[in-house]
Amino acid sequence: MSATVLNDRFKEKNNDRLTDNDRRGHDGSKENHEKDRFQRQADEQKNAIIKKLGDLSGFEIAQNQALLAIYQRPEMTPGGIIATHNYLKEDIYQGKVGLVVKIGAACRFQRFDPSTGTAIGLEVNLHDWIVIRPSHSWALDVNGHPDRLLRDEFVPCRLIYDDQLVARIAHPMMVW
């Protein structure tokens, strides 16, 4: 038997005794493990926001605007530091990252210059993480659950015009 087959069998039998390097994959790179962890966290946060928002079919956006759910950092940092309530509340007022949850019918994040034929801007889709300048947006709280009207059921959001987009990012922890 080859060494690889024996190694795989050993790992199957002793999965609870594996080191972090063994769990990271064949290349053992910490960078790939960190990217996967951040992507999983971003997906979990995205799903939690979408679930909390509920049905937005009754929320119609006029003109060329998009509705973003404001990203709020977790209570515990990746380094294990527990943030205070006031510190976390700052994301609502000064948060730069949002999840696109609704796009207006006339919204065009990417435009084409007819004289040069080049694209200007970025292609943005529903449920993409984007970066904005908070002062160029309008803050509001949204709740897609008409049967739940408690303050905690509302999601802090922002309305932005399509030309106010700064960047599209893979996960919300890329921007501070």
Backbone torsions as a table, in degrees:
resi	resn	phi	psi	omega
1	MET	NA	148.6	-180.0
2	SER	-78.7	161.1	179.9
3	ALA	-64.2	-33.9	-180.0
4	THR	-65.1	-43.7	179.3
5	VAL	-63.8	-45.1	178.6
6	LEU	-62.6	-41.2	178.9
7	ASN	-62.9	-42.7	178.9
8	ASP	-64.1	-40.9	177.8
9	ARG	-64.4	-40.4	178.0
10	PHE	-61.0	-43.8	-179.8
11	LYS	-63.2	-39.5	178.9
12	GLU	-62.6	-43.4	-178.4
13	LYS	-72.5	-33.2	-173.3
14	ASN	-116.1	40.8	-175.7
15	ASN	-60.8	-34.0	-179.4
16	ASP	-72.6	-15.2	-179.7
17	ARG	-102.0	8.1	-177.6
18	LEU	-70.9	148.0	175.1
19	THR	-85.8	168.1	177.4
20	ASP	-59.6	-37.3	179.1
21	ASN	-61.6	-38.9	179.0
22	ASP	-66.8	-37.1	-177.3
23	ARG	-75.4	-19.0	-175.5
24	ARG	-72.5	-20.2	-178.1
25	GLY	125.0	-179.9	-175.5
26	HIS	-67.6	-33.1	-179.1
27	ASP	-82.3	-18.2	177.3
28	GLY	67.4	13.7	-175.9
29	SER	-77.1	131.3	179.3
30	LYS	-68.8	-32.2	-179.0
31	GLU	-62.2	-45.2	178.9
32	ASN	-64.8	-37.8	178.2
33	HIS	-63.8	-43.5	179.5
34	GLU	-64.8	-41.9	178.3
35	LYS	-61.2	-43.3	178.5
36	ASP	-62.9	-41.7	-179.5
37	ARG	-63.7	-45.9	179.1
38	PHE	-64.5	-38.1	179.4
39	GLN	-67.0	-39.9	176.7
40	ARG	-63.0	-43.9	178.6
41	GLN	-62.4	-41.9	179.1
42	ALA	-62.6	-41.8	178.6
43	ASP	-65.1	-40.9	178.3
44	GLU	-64.0	-43.3	179.6
45	GLN	-65.6	-40.5	178.4
46	LYS	-60.9	-47.6	-179.9
47	ASN	-64.0	-38.4	178.7
48	ALA	-65.3	-41.2	178.8
49	ILE	-64.7	-47.0	-178.3
50	ILE	-61.7	-42.2	179.1
51	LYS	-65.0	-42.8	-179.0
52	LYS	-67.6	-35.7	179.4
53	LEU	-64.8	-40.4	-179.3
54	GLY	80.8	-152.4	-175.7
55	ASP	-82.8	116.3	180.0
56	LEU	-102.9	18.1	-179.0
57	SER	-64.4	-25.4	178.3
58	GLY	-86.9	0.5	179.8
59	PHE	-103.8	102.5	-178.7
60	GLU	-101.5	131.9	-178.5
61	ILE	-99.4	130.4	179.0
62	ALA	-84.3	150.1	172.3
63	GLN	57.7	-140.4	-173.3
64	ASN	-103.4	58.6	-179.7
65	GLN	-120.9	162.0	175.7
66	ALA	-132.6	148.6	177.8
67	LEU	-101.2	127.5	179.3
68	LEU	-116.6	135.1	169.4
69	ALA	-86.3	126.5	-176.8
70	ILE	-70.9	130.2	176.6
71	TYR	-74.0	130.5	176.1
72	GLN	-117.1	124.4	-177.5
73	ARG	-60.5	151.2	177.5
74	PRO	-68.4	159.8	-177.7
75	GLU	-64.4	-31.7	179.4
76	MET	-110.7	129.6	179.2
77	THR	-73.8	164.2	176.6
78	PRO	-58.0	-24.2	178.8
79	GLY	-85.2	-2.2	177.2
80	GLY	94.3	6.5	179.3
81	ILE	-83.7	132.5	178.8
82	ILE	-91.3	122.1	-177.6
83	ALA	-83.8	150.7	178.4
84	THR	-77.7	162.7	-179.4
85	HIS	-61.7	-43.5	-180.0
86	ASN	-64.8	-36.8	177.9
87	TYR	-62.9	-44.7	-179.6
88	LEU	-69.1	-31.9	-178.4
89	LYS	-67.2	-22.2	179.5
90	GLU	-61.6	-27.9	178.6
91	ASP	-60.0	-34.2	-179.9
92	ILE	-64.2	-37.0	-176.4
93	TYR	-92.8	-34.8	-173.7
94	GLN	-123.0	8.3	-178.6
95	GLY	-63.0	135.4	-177.1
96	LYS	-100.4	-10.9	-175.5
97	VAL	-110.7	136.2	178.2
98	GLY	-142.2	157.0	177.2
99	LEU	-101.4	124.6	179.9
100	VAL	-70.5	116.0	-177.9
101	VAL	-114.2	-14.1	177.3
102	LYS	-157.7	137.8	-179.0
103	ILE	-124.0	129.5	178.6
104	GLY	-66.2	157.5	-175.9
105	ALA	-63.4	-33.3	-178.2
106	ALA	-97.7	8.8	-176.3
107	CYS	-75.4	125.2	178.2
108	ARG	-133.7	101.7	178.7
109	PHE	-73.7	-28.1	-179.2
110	GLN	-116.4	126.6	179.0
111	ARG	-120.8	158.7	178.3
112	PHE	-113.2	132.4	177.4
113	ASP	-82.5	114.7	-175.9
114	PRO	-65.9	-28.8	-178.1
115	SER	-73.5	-34.9	-179.3
116	THR	-106.6	-19.0	-178.4
117	GLY	75.5	15.2	-179.7
118	THR	-98.4	153.1	177.8
119	ALA	-84.8	138.2	177.6
120	ILE	-119.1	128.8	-179.4
121	GLY	99.8	-168.5	-178.1
122	LEU	-122.2	151.1	173.0
123	GLU	-81.7	121.2	-178.3
124	VAL	-122.1	134.2	179.9
125	ASN	-117.5	168.4	175.3
126	LEU	-58.3	136.4	178.5
127	HIS	72.0	23.2	170.5
128	ASP	-88.2	147.4	172.0
129	TRP	-85.3	129.7	178.8
130	ILE	-132.1	161.9	179.3
131	VAL	-111.3	135.1	178.5
132	ILE	-133.6	170.4	170.0
133	ARG	-96.7	115.6	-173.2
134	PRO	-55.3	-32.3	-178.4
135	SER	-71.2	-13.2	178.0
136	HIS	-97.2	19.6	-178.4
137	SER	-132.9	169.3	179.7
138	TRP	-117.0	120.1	-176.5
139	ALA	-83.0	139.8	174.6
140	LEU	-157.8	159.5	176.6
141	ASP	-106.7	136.2	-174.3
142	VAL	-124.9	142.3	177.0
143	ASN	-139.4	118.1	179.2
144	GLY	-91.9	7.4	178.4
145	HIS	-107.9	96.9	-177.0
146	PRO	-66.0	-19.5	-179.9
147	ASP	-85.3	-9.1	-180.0
148	ARG	-120.9	109.5	-176.5
149	LEU	-118.6	24.5	175.5
150	LEU	-76.1	150.5	-178.0
151	ARG	-56.0	-37.9	-178.2
152	ASP	-70.4	-14.7	-179.0
153	GLU	-81.9	-14.4	-178.7
154	PHE	-83.9	146.7	-180.0
155	VAL	-108.9	127.0	176.9
156	PRO	-66.7	127.7	-176.7
157	CYS	-133.9	173.3	174.8
158	ARG	-140.7	142.8	171.1
159	LEU	-99.9	131.0	178.5
160	ILE	-129.6	152.6	170.5
161	TYR	-80.8	152.3	-174.8
162	ASP	-62.2	-22.9	179.6
163	ASP	-89.1	5.4	-179.7
164	GLN	-97.6	6.4	178.7
165	LEU	-71.1	134.8	178.9
166	VAL	-101.3	-44.6	-177.1
167	ALA	-160.8	159.9	170.3
168	ARG	-113.6	133.9	-175.4
169	ILE	-127.2	158.8	-177.1
170	ALA	-76.4	-37.8	178.1
171	HIS	-147.3	153.7	-171.6
172	PRO	-68.8	-17.4	-179.5
173	MET	-80.2	2.0	179.0
174	MET	-74.6	-21.5	-176.1
175	VAL	-122.7	136.5	178.4
176	TRP	-107.7	NA	NA
